[in-house]
Amino acid sequence: MTKPKDIVLKKSEGIEGTPIEGPWLDEVSSLEEVLDYYGRIGFQATHLGKAIEIWRRVEKRRAEGKEVRVFLGYTSNIVSSGLRELIAWLVKEGKVDVIVTTAGGIEEDFIKALKPFILGDWKVNDAEMRERGINRIGNIFVPNDRYIEFEKYMIPFFERVLEMEKERGKPLTASEFIYELGRYMDEKLGKEKERSIIYWAYRRNVPIFCPAITDGSMGDMLYFFKEERGDRELVIDIANDIVKLNNLAVTAKETASIILGGSLPKHAIINANLFRGGTDYAIYITTAVPWDGSLSGAPPSEGVSWGKIRAKADYVEIWADATLVFPLLVWKVMKG
């Protein structure tokens, strides 16, 4: 019979690897030095450390003249938050080549160039908020006057698009529509546009894809425009955009996919990469879980099974709120 002590103190095999340790505060003097320890802290901190390494590797290859086409995907709540400005900076600095987002990721970026969203609280009387005309995104408040102001800009913009489509003899794709929206911002808005993702995507010629462009206030404005005018001519083409998006993956020598959240943007990016045999680098930041079989919660390794991520790809998933970790990731890769 095995002795209890031998069971508890079972002999182990020797292993080599990185020792687990965090920063000793007497020995660090900056955020950069603290972040250097993330790869050694363990749990999700180590995943953030790996994400820093992967993105740095991508940046190094691009600096060496290697083509690594960077796809960035994010859901609308990312733009609702203060991550909007980080993304706009990345586009401005040429760190992103292709964007996929939801309708909210388009309209909220434009609205914030008109009036800011306001920090609120998680615990409120939502029925009372409705009476006051104040919408809530978590602890972010968006008064309805933002959407009223948005309509003042969008109705003339739709009229412009309709005229463009008549002259061209064919509808604009969603990415062309968003490009023209960036041009419109450049013409109509002042300095506040310089924190906008759409504006810098227009300036840097970075395509923004939004396959579900009507699923939000943009769709509401289209409804108002069409119903009030009895219009049936204004059309936004999403079919030709899928060709353009897929070919941006197919024609790239290497690709990197950085995805905040899940949903449609995540799948549109990795599915485009399926046509080239999978993405070469992937960084996921999500709070979704895999246990319900959702695409939002699917880890990178599941994408390997579909051929959307290469089997030998460099990838990591950080299970965390993007508002907590994305600023640290961007700072360390771009400034640290």
C-alpha contacts under 8 A as a table, 3 or more apart, distances in Angstrom:
res1	aa1	res2	aa2	distance
2	T	6	D	6.62
2	T	7	I	6.91
3	K	6	D	5.25
3	K	7	I	6.47
4	P	7	I	5.06
4	P	8	V	6.26
5	K	8	V	5.20
5	K	9	L	5.81
6	D	9	L	5.12
6	D	10	K	5.41
7	I	10	K	5.30
18	T	40	R	6.80
19	P	40	R	6.75
20	I	40	R	5.08
20	I	41	I	5.64
20	I	42	G	6.66
21	E	37	Y	7.34
21	E	40	R	5.61
21	E	41	I	5.40
22	G	37	Y	5.69
22	G	38	Y	7.38
22	G	40	R	6.69
22	G	41	I	5.33
23	P	27	E	7.47
23	P	28	V	6.99
23	P	34	V	6.03
23	P	37	Y	6.15
24	W	27	E	5.57
24	W	28	V	6.81
25	L	28	V	5.36
25	L	29	S	7.65
26	D	29	S	7.86
28	V	33	E	5.84
28	V	34	V	6.63
29	S	33	E	6.88
30	S	33	E	5.39
30	S	34	V	6.56
31	L	34	V	5.01
31	L	35	L	6.13
32	E	35	L	5.14
32	E	36	D	6.35
32	E	332	K	6.54
32	E	336	G	5.52
33	E	36	D	5.10
33	E	37	Y	7.19
34	V	37	Y	5.65
34	V	38	Y	7.31
35	L	38	Y	5.26
35	L	49	G	7.60
35	L	328	L	7.97
35	L	332	K	7.30
36	D	39	G	7.04
36	D	49	G	7.63
37	Y	40	R	5.41
37	Y	41	I	6.35
37	Y	49	G	7.79
38	Y	41	I	5.23
38	Y	42	G	7.48
38	Y	45	A	5.13
38	Y	46	T	5.34
38	Y	48	L	6.74
38	Y	49	G	4.94
39	G	42	G	6.90
39	G	45	A	6.48
39	G	46	T	4.09
39	G	47	H	6.99
39	G	48	L	7.08
39	G	49	G	4.13
39	G	50	K	6.29
40	R	45	A	7.86
40	R	46	T	5.96
40	R	49	G	7.86
41	I	45	A	5.96
41	I	46	T	5.89
42	G	45	A	5.70
42	G	46	T	4.79
42	G	47	H	7.89
43	F	46	T	5.69
43	F	47	H	6.98
44	Q	47	H	4.88
44	Q	48	L	6.30
44	Q	318	I	6.05
44	Q	319	W	6.57
44	Q	320	A	7.64
45	A	48	L	5.05
45	A	49	G	6.23
46	T	49	G	4.82
46	T	50	K	6.22
47	H	50	K	5.00
47	H	51	A	6.18
47	H	316	V	6.44
47	H	317	E	6.68
47	H	318	I	5.56
48	L	51	A	4.95
48	L	52	I	6.28
48	L	318	I	6.26
48	L	325	V	7.49
48	L	329	L	7.11
49	G	52	I	5.18
49	G	53	E	6.48
50	K	53	E	4.99
50	K	54	I	6.19
50	K	316	V	6.84
51	A	54	I	5.08
51	A	55	W	6.12
51	A	283	I	6.20
51	A	315	Y	7.77
51	A	316	V	6.26
51	A	329	L	7.37
52	I	55	W	5.38
52	I	56	R	6.00
52	I	329	L	5.96
52	I	332	K	6.93
52	I	333	V	5.97
53	E	56	R	5.14
53	E	57	R	6.12
54	I	57	R	5.07
54	I	58	V	6.37
54	I	281	Y	7.18
54	I	283	I	7.89
54	I	314	D	6.83
54	I	315	Y	7.39
55	W	58	V	4.99
55	W	59	E	6.18
55	W	333	V	6.72
56	R	59	E	4.97
56	R	60	K	6.03
56	R	333	V	5.68
57	R	60	K	5.07
57	R	61	R	6.26
58	V	61	R	5.25
58	V	62	R	6.26
58	V	68	V	6.80
58	V	256	A	7.41
58	V	281	Y	7.95
59	E	62	R	5.09
59	E	63	A	6.08
60	K	63	A	5.03
60	K	64	E	6.26
61	R	64	E	5.05
61	R	65	G	6.56
61	R	66	K	5.24
61	R	67	E	7.46
61	R	68	V	7.21
62	R	65	G	5.15
62	R	66	K	4.99
62	R	67	E	6.03
62	R	68	V	6.17
63	A	66	K	7.25
67	E	252	A	7.12
67	E	253	K	5.96
67	E	254	E	6.26
68	V	252	A	7.09
68	V	253	K	6.60
68	V	254	E	4.62
68	V	255	T	5.02
68	V	256	A	6.55
69	R	96	V	7.73
69	R	97	D	5.98
69	R	98	V	7.68
69	R	249	A	7.81
69	R	252	A	6.25
69	R	253	K	7.80
69	R	254	E	6.22
69	R	255	T	4.66
69	R	256	A	6.15
70	V	95	K	7.42
70	V	96	V	5.26
70	V	97	D	5.19
70	V	98	V	6.35
70	V	255	T	5.83
70	V	256	A	4.75
70	V	257	S	6.06
70	V	258	I	7.46
71	F	96	V	6.50
71	F	97	D	6.09
71	F	98	V	4.71
71	F	99	I	5.81
71	F	100	V	7.67
71	F	255	T	7.28
71	F	256	A	6.02
71	F	257	S	4.83
71	F	258	I	6.19
71	F	269	I	6.94
72	L	96	V	6.68
72	L	97	D	7.84
72	L	98	V	6.20
72	L	99	I	4.87
72	L	100	V	6.41
72	L	257	S	6.06
72	L	258	I	4.93
72	L	259	I	5.79
73	G	99	I	5.76
73	G	100	V	4.79
73	G	101	T	5.72
73	G	257	S	7.71
73	G	258	I	6.36
73	G	259	I	4.62
73	G	260	L	6.10
73	G	265	P	5.12
73	G	266	K	5.94
73	G	269	I	7.13
74	Y	78	I	6.42
74	Y	100	V	6.80
74	Y	101	T	5.27
74	Y	102	T	7.49
74	Y	105	G	7.58
74	Y	259	I	5.91
74	Y	260	L	4.71
74	Y	261	G	5.96
74	Y	262	G	7.37
74	Y	265	P	6.09
74	Y	266	K	7.40
75	T	78	I	5.79
75	T	79	V	7.52
75	T	101	T	5.69
75	T	102	T	5.69
75	T	104	G	7.55
75	T	105	G	6.34
75	T	260	L	6.90
75	T	261	G	6.04
75	T	262	G	7.01
75	T	263	S	7.25
75	T	265	P	6.83
76	S	79	V	5.33
76	S	80	S	6.33
76	S	101	T	7.06
76	S	102	T	5.83
76	S	103	A	7.08
76	S	104	G	4.53
76	S	105	G	4.20
76	S	106	I	7.85
76	S	108	E	7.61
77	N	80	S	4.70
77	N	81	S	6.30
77	N	104	G	7.61
77	N	105	G	7.51
77	N	137	I	7.66
78	I	81	S	5.35
78	I	82	G	7.52
78	I	83	L	5.82
78	I	84	R	6.52
78	I	105	G	7.54
78	I	260	L	7.55
78	I	322	A	7.75
78	I	323	T	7.67
79	V	82	G	6.85
79	V	83	L	6.10
79	V	84	R	4.52
79	V	104	G	7.69
79	V	105	G	5.61
79	V	108	E	6.56
79	V	109	D	6.37
80	S	83	L	7.89
80	S	84	R	7.20
80	S	105	G	7.85
80	S	108	E	6.52
80	S	109	D	7.90
80	S	117	F	7.60
80	S	137	I	7.54
80	S	140	I	7.63
81	S	84	R	6.42
81	S	140	I	7.68
81	S	323	T	7.49
82	G	85	E	6.12
82	G	86	L	7.58
82	G	323	T	7.72
83	L	86	L	5.17
83	L	87	I	6.39
83	L	323	T	6.61
83	L	326	F	7.77
83	L	327	P	7.45
84	R	87	I	5.28
84	R	88	A	6.22
84	R	109	D	7.28
84	R	196	S	7.56
84	R	197	I	7.15
85	E	88	A	5.00
85	E	89	W	6.15
85	E	195	R	5.76
85	E	196	S	7.06
85	E	197	I	7.57
86	L	89	W	5.11
86	L	90	L	6.28
86	L	327	P	7.32
86	L	330	V	7.84
87	I	90	L	5.03
87	I	91	V	6.31
87	I	197	I	6.54
88	A	91	V	5.19
88	A	92	K	6.11
88	A	195	R	6.05
88	A	196	S	5.65
88	A	197	I	4.20
88	A	198	I	7.86
88	A	200	W	6.54
89	W	92	K	4.93
89	W	93	E	6.07
89	W	195	R	7.55
89	W	197	I	7.86
90	L	93	E	5.21
90	L	94	G	6.31
90	L	95	K	5.16
90	L	96	V	6.28
91	V	94	G	5.21
91	V	95	K	5.86
91	V	96	V	5.42
91	V	97	D	7.77
91	V	197	I	6.93
91	V	200	W	6.12
91	V	201	A	6.25
91	V	204	R	7.33
91	V	206	V	7.58
92	K	95	K	7.72
92	K	200	W	5.42
92	K	201	A	7.42
92	K	204	R	6.87
94	G	97	D	7.24
94	G	204	R	7.35
96	V	99	I	7.49
96	V	206	V	7.59
97	D	206	V	5.60
97	D	207	P	7.44
98	V	206	V	5.84
98	V	207	P	5.52
98	V	208	I	6.38
98	V	209	F	8.00
99	I	206	V	7.36
99	I	207	P	6.27
99	I	208	I	4.66
99	I	209	F	6.12
100	V	208	I	5.67
100	V	209	F	4.68
100	V	210	C	5.93
100	V	265	P	5.16
100	V	266	K	7.99
100	V	268	A	7.32
100	V	269	I	7.13
101	T	104	G	7.95
101	T	105	G	5.66
101	T	106	I	7.44
101	T	208	I	7.36
101	T	209	F	6.45
101	T	210	C	5.44
101	T	264	L	7.60
101	T	265	P	5.19
102	T	105	G	5.17
102	T	106	I	6.92
102	T	210	C	5.56
102	T	211	P	7.46
102	T	212	A	6.23
102	T	213	I	6.55
102	T	215	D	7.76
102	T	264	L	7.25
102	T	265	P	6.80
103	A	106	I	5.30
103	A	107	E	6.34
103	A	210	C	6.47
103	A	212	A	6.19
103	A	213	I	4.54
103	A	214	T	6.44
103	A	215	D	5.71
103	A	216	G	5.51
103	A	217	S	7.62
103	A	218	M	6.74
104	G	107	E	5.24
104	G	108	E	5.52
104	G	109	D	7.93
104	G	215	D	7.80
104	G	216	G	5.92
104	G	217	S	7.32
105	G	108	E	5.80
105	G	109	D	6.23
106	I	109	D	5.45
106	I	110	F	6.58
106	I	178	I	7.82
106	I	198	I	7.26
107	E	110	F	5.13
107	E	111	I	6.06
107	E	216	G	7.93
107	E	217	S	6.79
107	E	218	M	6.31
108	E	111	I	4.88
108	E	112	K	5.98
109	D	112	K	5.34
109	D	113	A	6.67
109	D	196	S	6.03
109	D	197	I	6.67
109	D	198	I	7.12
110	F	113	A	5.27
110	F	114	L	6.92
110	F	150	F	7.83
110	F	196	S	7.04
110	F	198	I	7.48
111	I	114	L	5.13
111	I	115	K	6.21
111	I	116	P	7.56
111	I	146	R	6.38
111	I	147	Y	7.34
111	I	149	E	7.94
111	I	150	F	6.05
112	K	115	K	5.04
112	K	116	P	4.84
112	K	117	F	6.70
112	K	196	S	7.99
113	A	116	P	7.19
113	A	189	L	7.82
113	A	192	E	5.36
113	A	193	K	5.40
113	A	195	R	7.41
113	A	196	S	6.66
114	L	146	R	7.51
114	L	149	E	7.53
114	L	150	F	7.73
114	L	192	E	7.45
115	K	146	R	6.34
117	F	140	I	6.69
117	F	141	F	6.00
117	F	142	V	5.34
117	F	143	P	7.89
118	I	140	I	5.75
118	I	141	F	5.03
118	I	142	V	6.51
119	L	139	N	6.30
119	L	140	I	4.82
119	L	141	F	6.09
120	G	139	N	4.89
120	G	140	I	5.14
120	G	141	F	5.57
121	D	124	V	6.66
121	D	138	G	7.50
121	D	139	N	4.34
121	D	140	I	7.02
122	W	138	G	5.87
122	W	139	N	4.67
124	V	129	M	7.69
125	N	128	E	5.31
125	N	129	M	6.25
126	D	129	M	4.76
126	D	130	R	6.19
127	A	130	R	5.13
127	A	131	E	6.48
128	E	131	E	5.03
128	E	132	R	6.35
129	M	132	R	5.04
129	M	133	G	6.25
129	M	134	I	5.21
129	M	135	N	6.82
130	R	133	G	5.03
130	R	134	I	5.83
130	R	135	N	6.80
131	E	134	I	7.70
133	G	143	P	5.97
133	G	144	N	5.52
134	I	141	F	6.51
134	I	142	V	5.75
134	I	143	P	4.15
134	I	144	N	5.88
135	N	141	F	5.78
135	N	142	V	4.97
135	N	143	P	5.78
135	N	144	N	6.92
136	R	139	N	6.71
136	R	140	I	5.75
136	R	141	F	4.70
136	R	142	V	6.08
137	I	140	I	5.01
137	I	141	F	6.30
137	I	142	V	7.57
138	G	141	F	7.99
142	V	146	R	7.01
143	P	146	R	6.01
143	P	147	Y	7.91
144	N	147	Y	5.33
144	N	148	I	6.41
145	D	148	I	4.84
145	D	149	E	6.06
146	R	149	E	5.19
146	R	150	F	6.10
147	Y	150	F	4.71
147	Y	151	E	6.19
147	Y	217	S	7.70
148	I	151	E	5.29
148	I	152	K	6.75
149	E	152	K	5.25
149	E	153	Y	6.99
150	F	153	Y	5.45
150	F	154	M	6.18
151	E	154	M	4.93
151	E	155	I	5.97
151	E	221	M	6.45
152	K	155	I	6.14
152	K	156	P	7.33
153	Y	156	P	5.94
153	Y	157	F	6.35
154	M	157	F	4.82
154	M	158	F	6.04
154	M	221	M	6.99
155	I	158	F	5.17
155	I	159	E	6.41
155	I	221	M	7.25
155	I	225	F	6.37
156	P	159	E	5.02
156	P	160	R	6.32
157	F	160	R	5.00
157	F	161	V	6.23
157	F	181	L	7.64
157	F	184	Y	7.48
158	F	161	V	4.96
158	F	162	L	6.05
158	F	222	L	7.80
158	F	225	F	7.62
158	F	234	L	7.88
159	E	162	L	5.10
159	E	163	E	6.35
160	R	163	E	5.22
160	R	164	M	6.24
161	V	164	M	4.95
161	V	165	E	6.14
161	V	172	L	7.86
161	V	177	F	7.63
161	V	234	L	7.65
162	L	165	E	5.15
162	L	166	K	6.29
162	L	233	E	7.39
162	L	234	L	5.44
163	E	166	K	5.10
163	E	167	E	6.27
164	M	167	E	5.16
164	M	168	R	6.11
165	E	168	R	5.02
165	E	169	G	5.70
165	E	170	K	5.40
165	E	171	P	5.10
165	E	172	L	6.60
165	E	234	L	7.63
166	K	169	G	5.08
166	K	170	K	6.95
168	R	171	P	7.64
171	P	234	L	7.38
171	P	235	V	5.62
171	P	236	I	5.89
171	P	237	D	6.07
172	L	175	S	7.91
172	L	176	E	5.64
172	L	177	F	5.80
172	L	235	V	7.36
172	L	236	I	5.63
172	L	237	D	5.89
173	T	176	E	5.11
173	T	177	F	6.05
173	T	236	I	5.53
173	T	237	D	4.22
173	T	238	I	5.65
173	T	239	A	7.81
173	T	240	N	6.59
173	T	241	D	6.03
174	A	177	F	4.88
174	A	178	I	6.21
174	A	209	F	6.54
174	A	210	C	6.28
174	A	211	P	7.08
174	A	213	I	7.15
174	A	236	I	5.80
174	A	237	D	5.96
174	A	238	I	5.82
174	A	241	D	6.87
175	S	178	I	5.10
175	S	179	Y	6.14
175	S	207	P	6.10
175	S	208	I	5.39
175	S	209	F	5.03
175	S	210	C	6.89
175	S	241	D	6.81
176	E	179	Y	4.90
176	E	180	E	6.16
177	F	180	E	5.20
177	F	181	L	6.22
177	F	236	I	7.48
178	I	181	L	4.80
178	I	182	G	6.33
178	I	198	I	7.19
178	I	208	I	6.75
179	Y	182	G	5.11
179	Y	183	R	6.48
179	Y	198	I	7.38
179	Y	201	A	7.45
179	Y	202	Y	5.43
179	Y	205	N	7.99
179	Y	207	P	7.23
179	Y	208	I	7.55
180	E	183	R	4.88
180	E	184	Y	6.08
180	E	202	Y	7.74
181	L	184	Y	4.88
181	L	185	M	6.20
181	L	198	I	7.41
182	G	185	M	5.05
182	G	186	D	6.26
182	G	198	I	5.20
182	G	199	Y	4.58
182	G	200	W	7.66
182	G	201	A	7.30
182	G	202	Y	5.11
182	G	203	R	7.88
183	R	186	D	5.01
183	R	187	E	6.42
183	R	199	Y	7.19
183	R	202	Y	6.43
184	Y	187	E	5.16
184	Y	188	K	6.04
185	M	188	K	5.18
185	M	189	L	5.31
185	M	193	K	6.75
185	M	199	Y	6.51
186	D	189	L	6.02
186	D	190	G	7.72
186	D	193	K	7.23
186	D	199	Y	6.72
189	L	192	E	6.98
189	L	193	K	6.08
190	G	193	K	6.08
191	K	194	E	5.74
192	E	195	R	6.28
192	E	196	S	7.75
193	K	196	S	5.24
193	K	199	Y	6.40
194	E	199	Y	6.89
194	E	200	W	7.32
195	R	199	Y	7.95
196	S	199	Y	5.26
196	S	200	W	6.46
197	I	200	W	5.38
197	I	201	A	6.01
198	I	201	A	5.04
198	I	202	Y	6.15
198	I	208	I	7.90
199	Y	202	Y	5.18
199	Y	203	R	6.29
200	W	203	R	4.81
200	W	204	R	5.87
201	A	204	R	5.15
201	A	205	N	5.50
201	A	206	V	4.62
201	A	207	P	6.67
201	A	208	I	7.33
202	Y	205	N	5.03
202	Y	206	V	6.50
202	Y	207	P	7.88
203	R	206	V	7.92
209	F	241	D	7.29
209	F	245	L	7.55
210	C	213	I	5.26
210	C	265	P	7.97
211	P	238	I	5.96
211	P	241	D	7.91
212	A	215	D	5.62
213	I	216	G	7.29
213	I	218	M	6.85
213	I	219	G	6.99
214	T	217	S	7.54
214	T	218	M	5.64
214	T	219	G	3.82
214	T	220	D	7.52
214	T	222	L	7.75
215	D	218	M	7.15
215	D	219	G	5.73
216	G	219	G	5.34
216	G	220	D	6.56
217	S	220	D	4.74
217	S	221	M	6.16
218	M	221	M	5.18
218	M	222	L	6.26
219	G	222	L	4.98
219	G	223	Y	6.11
220	D	223	Y	5.04
220	D	224	F	6.31
221	M	224	F	5.07
221	M	225	F	6.08
222	L	225	F	5.01
222	L	226	K	6.01
223	Y	226	K	5.23
223	Y	227	E	5.91
224	F	227	E	5.32
224	F	228	E	5.84
225	F	228	E	5.55
225	F	229	R	6.16
225	F	231	D	7.41
226	K	229	R	5.36
226	K	230	G	5.38
226	K	231	D	4.53
226	K	232	R	6.71
227	E	230	G	5.00
227	E	231	D	6.70
228	E	231	D	7.83
231	D	234	L	6.89
232	R	235	V	7.88
237	D	240	N	6.51
237	D	241	D	7.26
238	I	241	D	5.15
238	I	242	I	6.74
239	A	242	I	5.67
239	A	243	V	7.26
240	N	243	V	5.28
240	N	244	K	6.53
241	D	244	K	4.96
241	D	245	L	6.00
242	I	245	L	5.10
242	I	246	N	5.98
243	V	246	N	5.31
243	V	247	N	6.06
244	K	247	N	5.22
244	K	248	L	6.27
245	L	248	L	5.23
245	L	249	A	6.85
245	L	272	A	6.60
246	N	249	A	5.32
246	N	250	V	6.21
246	N	272	A	4.46
246	N	273	N	7.07
246	N	275	F	7.01
247	N	250	V	4.71
247	N	251	T	5.81
247	N	272	A	7.73
248	L	251	T	5.61
248	L	252	A	6.41
249	A	252	A	5.41
249	A	255	T	6.97
249	A	272	A	5.97
249	A	273	N	5.43
249	A	275	F	7.41
249	A	276	R	6.59
250	V	272	A	7.71
250	V	273	N	6.98
250	V	275	F	6.07
250	V	276	R	4.89
252	A	255	T	6.42
254	E	279	T	7.26
254	E	280	D	6.09
255	T	273	N	7.96
255	T	279	T	5.34
255	T	280	D	5.47
255	T	281	Y	6.51
256	A	279	T	6.12
256	A	280	D	5.91
256	A	281	Y	4.45
256	A	282	A	5.70
257	S	269	I	7.13
257	S	270	I	7.46
257	S	279	T	6.78
257	S	281	Y	6.12
257	S	282	A	4.68
257	S	283	I	6.31
258	I	282	A	5.83
258	I	283	I	4.80
258	I	284	Y	6.12
259	I	262	G	7.26
259	I	265	P	7.77
259	I	266	K	6.06
259	I	282	A	7.85
259	I	283	I	6.26
259	I	284	Y	4.99
259	I	285	I	6.33
260	L	266	K	7.94
260	L	284	Y	6.20
260	L	285	I	5.01
260	L	286	T	6.29
260	L	322	A	6.53
261	G	266	K	7.40
261	G	284	Y	7.48
261	G	285	I	6.04
261	G	286	T	4.75
261	G	287	T	7.25
261	G	288	A	7.71
261	G	296	S	6.91
261	G	322	A	7.64
262	G	265	P	6.66
262	G	266	K	5.09
262	G	267	H	7.57
262	G	286	T	6.88
262	G	288	A	7.61
262	G	295	L	6.89
262	G	296	S	3.96
262	G	297	G	7.06
263	S	266	K	5.75
263	S	267	H	6.70
263	S	295	L	6.68
263	S	296	S	5.21
264	L	267	H	5.29
264	L	268	A	5.95
265	P	268	A	5.17
265	P	269	I	6.26
266	K	269	I	5.50
266	K	270	I	6.40
266	K	296	S	7.35
267	H	270	I	5.29
267	H	271	N	5.62
267	H	295	L	7.15
268	A	271	N	5.27
268	A	272	A	6.07
269	I	272	A	5.23
269	I	273	N	6.43
270	I	273	N	4.94
270	I	274	L	6.35
270	I	278	G	7.24
270	I	279	T	7.00
270	I	303	G	7.68
270	I	308	K	5.20
270	I	309	I	7.01
271	N	274	L	4.97
271	N	275	F	7.32
271	N	308	K	5.85
272	A	275	F	5.87
272	A	276	R	7.79
272	A	308	K	7.81
273	N	276	R	5.42
273	N	277	G	6.51
273	N	278	G	4.78
273	N	279	T	5.42
273	N	308	K	5.57
273	N	309	I	7.33
274	L	277	G	5.07
274	L	278	G	4.79
274	L	279	T	7.53
274	L	306	W	7.64
274	L	307	G	5.56
274	L	308	K	4.21
274	L	309	I	7.27
275	F	278	G	7.15
275	F	308	K	7.97
276	R	279	T	7.71
277	G	307	G	5.85
277	G	308	K	6.57
277	G	309	I	7.34
277	G	310	R	6.43
278	G	304	V	7.67
278	G	307	G	5.40
278	G	308	K	4.15
278	G	309	I	4.01
278	G	310	R	4.54
279	T	282	A	6.91
279	T	308	K	6.35
279	T	309	I	4.73
279	T	310	R	5.76
279	T	313	A	6.94
280	D	309	I	6.74
280	D	310	R	5.99
280	D	312	K	7.66
280	D	313	A	4.65
280	D	314	D	6.36
281	Y	309	I	7.91
281	Y	313	A	5.52
281	Y	314	D	4.82
281	Y	315	Y	5.49
282	A	300	P	7.44
282	A	309	I	7.68
282	A	313	A	7.52
282	A	314	D	6.50
282	A	315	Y	4.52
282	A	316	V	6.43
283	I	315	Y	5.80
283	I	316	V	5.24
283	I	317	E	5.89
283	I	318	I	7.70
284	Y	300	P	7.63
284	Y	316	V	6.41
284	Y	317	E	4.54
284	Y	318	I	6.02
285	I	317	E	5.91
285	I	318	I	4.77
285	I	319	W	5.98
285	I	320	A	6.35
285	I	321	D	7.32
285	I	322	A	6.01
286	T	296	S	7.79
286	T	297	G	7.45
286	T	317	E	7.53
286	T	318	I	6.43
286	T	319	W	5.17
286	T	320	A	5.67
286	T	321	D	6.44
286	T	322	A	6.84
287	T	297	G	7.64
287	T	319	W	5.34
287	T	320	A	5.31
287	T	321	D	6.06
288	A	296	S	5.91
288	A	297	G	4.42
288	A	319	W	7.73
289	V	292	D	7.16
289	V	294	S	7.98
289	V	296	S	7.69
289	V	297	G	4.46
289	V	298	A	7.32
290	P	293	G	5.61
290	P	294	S	6.41
290	P	295	L	7.95
290	P	296	S	7.77
290	P	297	G	4.25
290	P	298	A	5.07
290	P	299	P	6.95
291	W	294	S	7.73
291	W	297	G	7.59
292	D	297	G	7.80
293	G	297	G	7.12
293	G	298	A	6.93
294	S	297	G	5.39
294	S	298	A	6.26
295	L	298	A	5.00
298	A	302	E	6.04
298	A	303	G	7.38
299	P	302	E	5.51
299	P	303	G	6.93
299	P	317	E	6.67
300	P	303	G	5.03
300	P	304	V	6.58
300	P	309	I	7.00
300	P	315	Y	6.83
300	P	316	V	7.01
300	P	317	E	6.86
301	S	304	V	5.00
301	S	305	S	6.88
301	S	309	I	7.75
302	E	305	S	5.27
302	E	306	W	7.01
303	G	306	W	5.25
303	G	307	G	6.34
303	G	308	K	5.18
303	G	309	I	5.36
304	V	307	G	5.01
304	V	308	K	5.83
304	V	309	I	4.67
304	V	310	R	5.89
304	V	311	A	5.67
305	S	308	K	7.66
306	W	309	I	7.60
307	G	310	R	6.26
307	G	311	A	7.80
309	I	313	A	6.52
310	R	313	A	4.84
320	A	324	L	7.34
320	A	325	V	7.17
321	D	324	L	5.58
321	D	325	V	6.86
322	A	325	V	5.29
322	A	326	F	5.24
323	T	326	F	5.98
323	T	327	P	7.00
324	L	327	P	6.91
324	L	328	L	7.62
325	V	328	L	5.26
325	V	329	L	6.16
326	F	329	L	4.94
326	F	330	V	6.06
327	P	330	V	5.25
327	P	331	W	5.98
328	L	331	W	5.17
328	L	332	K	6.04
329	L	332	K	5.38
329	L	333	V	6.16
330	V	333	V	5.30
330	V	334	M	5.80
330	V	335	K	7.75
331	W	334	M	5.35
331	W	335	K	5.17
331	W	336	G	6.08
332	K	335	K	5.54
332	K	336	G	4.16
333	V	336	G	5.98
